[in-house]
């Protein structure tokens, strides 16, 4: 039987996406994508993506 849904990635709201991406890279390896200012994509060595973003809250 085929799965109904598949977990694709994790998105975390954080105050400093660049710092959090570097933190995860130091712990599990991988390389953060630093091409955007308020949004980072980090993939661990197995290729699992983590999306880190900064959302302005009221």
C-alpha positions, 0 to 999 in steps of 0.5 A, spaced: 500 500 500 502 506 498 503 512 503 498 517 504 502 523 505 510 524 506 514 528 510 518 533 506 521 538 510 521 542 517 520 549 517 522 553 523 521 560 525 527 563 528 530 570 530 536 569 526 536 564 520 543 564 519 546 563 526 541 557 526 543 554 520 550 554 522 549 551 529 545 545 525 551 545 520 556 544 526 552 539 529 550 534 524 554 536 518 552 539 511 552 546 508 547 552 509 545 556 503 546 563 504 543 566 498 537 569 501 537 574 507 531 572 511 531 565 509 536 559 509 535 552 507 540 547 510 540 540 508 544 535 512 548 530 509 543 525 508 539 530 504 534 532 509 532 539 508 530 544 514 528 551 512 529 556 517 526 563 516 524 569 520 517 571 520 515 578 523 510 578 528 505 583 530 
